Amino acid sequence: MPYLFLMRLLHLQLPARITDPEDIHAVSVLLATGLIEAEIQALDPTGPYVASRFAKVIRITEDGYDELARMWDTRVREQGTG
């Protein structure tokens, strides 16, 4: 899930190289929504099938940090202060 990956990025030193296909998918979604800055590249861009890729997450954007804050606020409200 892209939001869980966004939370994981908080604990990584950026820029970070991402190679797991599921994480690369999360990077593509977060990049498309403007929550991170990243580059996604093919390992062999001249090949007929470009499934092997890697991504480089450069940073979490201000919108990304705002989304993380909203997620945190929602989580706290759901758990209550009890």
C-alpha positions in Angstrom: 0.0 0.0 0.0 1.5 3.3 -1.0 0.7 5.1 2.2 2.5 2.5 4.3 5.5 2.9 2.0 5.3 6.6 2.5 5.5 6.0 6.3 8.5 3.7 5.8 10.3 6.4 3.9 10.3 8.5 7.1 12.8 6.0 8.5 15.1 5.8 5.4 18.0 8.0 4.6 17.1 9.8 1.4 17.9 9.6 -1.4 17.2 5.9 -1.3 17.4 3.3 -4.1 14.4 1.0 -4.3 14.5 -2.3 -6.1 11.5 -4.3 -4.8 8.8 -4.4 -7.5 6.0 -3.8 -5.0 7.8 -0.9 -3.5 8.5 0.5 -7.0 4.8 0.4 -7.7 4.2 2.4 -4.5 6.9 4.9 -5.6 5.1 5.4 -8.9 1.8 6.1 -7.2 3.3 8.5 -4.6 5.3 10.2 -7.4 2.1 10.6 -9.5 0.2 12.1 -6.6 3.0 14.5 -5.8 3.8 13.1 -2.3 7.4 12.3 -3.1 10.1 13.3 -5.6 11.6 10.3 -7.3 13.1 8.9 -10.5 12.0 5.5 -11.9 14.4 3.9 -14.4 14.7 0.7 -16.4 17.8 -1.3 -15.7 18.0 -2.2 -19.5 16.0 0.5 -21.4 17.0 -1.0 -24.7 15.5 -4.5 -24.0 12.1 -5.5 -25.4 10.7 -6.0 -21.9 11.4 -3.5 -19.2 10.1 -5.1 -16.1 13.4 -4.9 -14.1 13.4 -1.4 -12.8 14.7 0.6 -9.9 13.6 3.8 -8.3 15.5 6.5 -6.5 13.4 8.3 -3.9 14.8 11.8 -3.6 12.6 13.3 -0.9 9.2 13.5 0.6 7.4 16.7 -0.6 5.6 19.2 1.6 2.3 17.6 0.4 3.7 14.2 1.5 4.5 15.5 5.0 1.0 17.0 5.1 -0.5 13.7 4.2 1.5 11.9 6.8 0.3 14.4 9.4 -3.3 13.8 8.4 -2.8 10.0 8.6 -1.3 10.5 12.1 -4.2 12.7 13.2 -6.7 10.2 11.9 -5.0 7.3 13.7 -4.9 9.2 17.0 -8.6 10.1 16.7 -9.5 6.5 16.0 -7.6 5.2 19.0 -8.9 7.9 21.3 -7.1 9.4 24.2 -8.2 6.8 26.6 
